[in-house]
Amino acid sequence: MPPPTSDATSSPSESPAPPAFELAFDVGHVQAQGVHGRVANGLTRRPAAAVVATLTELYTIGFVDPAAWGDGAFPSLGTLFTAAARPEGGQALRSLTLGAAARELEAVRPRRARADLRFLADANDRPVAATADVI
């Protein structure tokens, strides 16, 4: 999952506090497939909003909020993963964040990003798994 397009600025020796930038995702295509076929979009509205909220938090921690970068350690990123998934999430820090570049940057100015979501639903058409393409 590539990061949203952004403009990064390197750290000068003396600089003012970086400006605050907010990241916003436009939800593009949402699709859900259940046991009995395609699931109505009305049943995916709330799960889609939850996925977008999580993506927004992940990208804010990993790319937008310098206070969350922890000099490239991204200590709060683990809160987005279940306990079982934290070790794998921690190993993926380079692809989920700015990685070591966080030590060289003072801010990233995000541009608009789009998330296309796909859900897999159970026999009752409840979404149980999601994938997101962020572009």
N, C-alpha and C positions, 0 to 999 in steps of 0.2 A: 504494500500500500504506500504509494509515494506521498510525500508531504504536499500540502497546498503550495501553490506558487507564492513566493515571498521575495521581498527585498531585504537583504541582510546588510548591516553596517558594522564595521569593525570598531574596536574600542580604542579611542585615543587615550593618551595618558591622563588628561584632565578633561572630564566631560560632565555635562549636566545629567540629571536623572533621565533615563530613557522614557520616551513618551509611552503611554498606555495604549495598546491597540487591542481591539476585540476581534475575534475570529467568528465569522458567520458562515454556516454551510447552507447552501440551497439544496433542498432535497429534489433530486431529479426523478429518476424512475424507481418506483417501489413495486416489487413483484413478490407474491407468495405462492408457493406450491404446496398443496396438502396431499394427503393420501387419496382423496377423491377428486383431485384436480386443482385448478387455480382457486385461490382464496380471494374473496372480495376485499378490495382496498380498505373498506371501512373497518375491517378486523385487524388491519396492520397499522392503523393511524397511531395508536398509543405506543406499540412496540417500535415503530419507526422514530417517533419523537424521542424515545429512550435511547435508541442507538445513536441518533444525532447528538443528543446531550453528552453521551459518553465519548463520542468522537471529538466533540468540541473541547471537552475537558482534557482528553489525551493530547490533542494538538496544542492546546493552550499551555499545558505543562511542558510538552516536548519542544515547542517551537516559538511560542509567542510571549510567555511571561518570564522575563529574566530572573525574577525572584524565585521561580520554581526550578531553575536549571541546576542549582547546587554545584556550580563549577563543573558541570558535565556529569554529575552523579544522578541527577533527576530523582531525588529521594521520595517524592510524593507520587511518582508514577506507579509504584506497586499497589497503591490503593485502588487502582482501576481493575486489578486482576483478582481472581479468586486465589485463595491460599495455594491451591494445587497448581495454578498457572503462573504464580509469581516467579519461580526460577526460570522458566522459559521466557517470560516477559522481560526479566532482568537481562537475559542473554541477548535479547533483541533490541537493547537500548540504542544501538547505532542506527537501526532502521526505523525505530519509533520516535527518535528525537534528533536534535542537532548533533548529538554525540560530542566528541572532543571539540568541535567547532564552537561550542557554547563558551569555552574559555576565552575565545578571541572576539566574541560579539557582545555588543551591549543591547541590541534590539533587533527584532525582525518585524518588518511591516507586512502583515498578512494581506493577501488579496482574497477576493471571493473564491470559495471552493464549492464543489458540488459533490454530493454523495448519492450514488445509486445503490439501493438496498435490495437484497434478495433474502427472503425468509423461507425456511422449511417449516411446515406446519404439521401438527399431529392429526389424528383422526377426527378431532373436534374443531379443526381449523384454527387452533391456537398456535401462533408462531413459537417454535422451540429453539431455533438456531437462525443466525443471521450472518450474512457476509455483506461487506460494504466495499464498493469501489470509490475511492476518493480521487477526484480529478480537478 
